[in-house]
Amino acid sequence: ANLPESWGSQQVKEWLIESAPKSPEIGECFHFGTGLWGHVVPLGMEFAGFEAEDFYRQIIVSIRTVDTELNAMIKLDLS
C-alpha cells in the first residue's frame, strides 16, 4: 500500500533539522539529502524593501531535479 504523503514531508524536515549547522551563519550552505540543499539567509530577504538584519535567519531549500542535463553544464573560471 502507499505510505501517507505526510511521512515523506516529515522525513525531509528531520533531515533538514539534523543537518543544519548548530550556529548558522548567513551565506552558509549545507547538503541534507539527495539533491537537497539548505541556504542560510537573513529573514525576510525575499521581500521588497528588505533591510538586512543580521540577527534573524531562515533556511531556504533548493532542489536539484533528477533530470539535470550534465552535458549542458558550463565551467566558470573565476581566476
C-alpha positions in Angstrom: 0.0 0.0 0.0 1.0 3.6 -0.4 2.5 5.4 2.5 0.9 8.6 3.8 2.2 11.7 1.9 2.9 13.5 5.2 5.5 10.8 6.1 7.8 12.0 3.2 7.5 15.6 4.3 8.3 14.7 7.9 11.4 12.8 6.8 12.7 15.7 4.8 12.1 18.1 7.8 14.0 15.7 10.1 17.0 15.5 7.6 17.0 19.3 7.5 17.0 19.7 11.2 19.7 17.0 11.7 22.0 18.5 9.1 21.5 22.2 9.8 24.6 23.9 11.3 24.4 24.4 15.1 25.3 28.1 14.7 24.2 29.0 11.2 26.0 31.9 9.5 24.4 34.0 6.7 25.7 32.7 3.4 26.4 29.2 4.7 25.1 26.2 2.6 24.7 22.6 3.5 23.6 19.3 1.9 20.9 17.4 3.7 19.6 14.8 1.2 19.9 13.6 -2.4 19.5 16.8 -4.4 18.5 18.9 -1.3 20.5 21.9 -0.2 19.9 24.4 2.6 21.0 28.0 2.3 21.2 30.3 5.4 19.9 33.8 4.5 18.6 36.8 6.5 14.9 36.5 7.5 12.7 38.4 5.1 15.3 38.8 2.3 12.8 37.8 -0.4 10.5 40.8 0.3 10.7 44.1 -1.5 12.3 46.9 0.6 14.1 44.4 2.7 16.7 45.9 5.1 19.4 43.4 6.2 19.3 42.4 9.9 21.9 40.0 11.0 20.0 38.7 14.0 17.2 36.6 12.4 18.0 33.9 9.9 16.0 31.5 7.7 16.9 28.5 5.7 15.8 28.4 2.0 15.8 25.0 0.4 16.9 24.3 -3.2 16.2 21.1 -5.0 18.2 19.7 -7.9 15.9 17.7 -10.1 17.0 14.2 -11.3 16.7 15.3 -14.9 19.7 17.6 -14.7 21.5 17.7 -18.1 25.1 17.2 -17.0 26.4 17.6 -20.6 24.8 21.2 -20.7 26.7 22.4 -17.7 29.4 25.1 -18.0 32.5 25.7 -16.0 33.2 29.2 -14.6 36.8 30.3 -14.4 36.9 32.8 -11.6 40.6 33.4 -11.8 
